[in-house]
């Protein structure tokens, strides 16, 4: 079974980042940790972990600032949504073509 949430300490250790960077991502609403019932500490979902991973790469390897990271992550989210729509259209088209080929035979 895969984990659903990671603590701030685990995120900091896993990505080898400092807590200030994580806090800055949170202040800029780039990542949004959740507070789960019964726990005081913030925790990060797999989706938020992915955002931290991409943000770290953008900052470390491409020298992108926080505002740029936010824009890039929003564009990435939009592109993923468009890809899902495109895949659904292709699937519907393939099903329609298959149906038409069967009716010809």
C-alpha positions in Angstrom: 0.0 0.0 0.0 1.4 3.4 -0.9 1.4 6.3 1.5 -1.1 9.1 1.2 0.6 11.8 3.3 4.0 12.9 4.4 5.0 15.3 7.2 7.0 18.5 6.8 10.0 16.8 8.2 9.7 13.9 5.8 9.3 16.2 2.8 12.3 18.3 3.8 14.5 15.2 4.3 13.2 13.4 1.2 13.9 16.3 -1.2 16.9 17.6 0.8 15.5 21.1 1.0 15.3 23.5 3.8 12.1 24.2 5.6 12.2 27.9 4.5 11.9 26.8 0.9 8.9 24.7 1.7 7.4 27.5 3.7 7.9 29.9 0.8 6.1 27.5 -1.5 3.3 27.4 0.9 3.1 31.2 1.3 2.9 31.6 -2.5 0.1 29.0 -2.6 2.3 26.8 -4.8 1.8 23.9 -2.4 -1.1 23.5 0.0 -0.5 21.1 2.8 -3.5 19.6 4.6 -4.3 19.3 8.2 -5.9 15.9 8.9 -8.3 15.1 11.6 -6.6 14.4 14.9 -3.2 15.7 13.8 -1.8 19.1 14.5 1.0 19.0 12.0 0.6 19.7 8.3 0.9 16.9 5.9 1.5 16.7 2.1 -0.3 14.5 -0.3 1.3 12.8 -3.3 0.1 15.6 -5.6 1.7 18.2 -3.3 4.9 16.2 -3.2 5.0 16.2 -7.0 4.7 20.0 -6.9 7.6 20.3 -4.5 9.7 18.0 -6.7 9.1 20.1 -9.8 9.6 23.3 -7.9 12.9 22.1 -6.6 14.1 21.1 -10.1 12.9 24.4 -11.6 14.7 26.4 -8.9 17.9 24.4 -8.6 18.5 23.5 -12.2 16.8 26.3 -14.1 17.1 29.2 -11.6 13.4 29.9 -11.8 12.0 32.2 -9.1 8.8 31.5 -7.1 6.6 33.5 -9.4 7.9 31.6 -12.4 7.4 28.2 -10.6 3.8 29.1 -9.9 3.2 30.0 -13.6 4.9 26.9 -14.8 3.0 24.6 -12.5 -0.3 26.1 -13.5 0.6 25.7 -17.2 1.7 22.1 -16.5 -1.7 21.4 -14.8 -3.6 22.9 -17.8 -1.5 20.8 -20.2 -2.2 17.6 -18.3 -6.0 18.4 -18.3 -5.9 19.1 -22.0 -4.0 15.8 -22.6 -6.7 13.9 -20.7 -9.4 15.6 -22.9 -7.5 14.8 -26.1 -7.1 11.2 -25.0 -10.9 10.9 -24.3 -11.6 12.4 -27.7 -9.3 9.9 -29.4 -10.9 7.0 -27.5 -14.4 8.1 -28.5 -13.2 8.5 -32.1 -11.7 5.0 -32.1 -14.9 3.5 -30.7 -17.0 5.2 -33.3 -14.7 4.1 -36.1 -14.8 0.5 -34.8 -18.6 0.6 -34.6 -18.8 1.9 -38.2 -16.4 -0.8 -39.4 -18.5 -3.5 -37.8 -21.7 -2.1 -39.4 -20.0 -2.2 -42.8 -19.0 -5.8 -42.5 
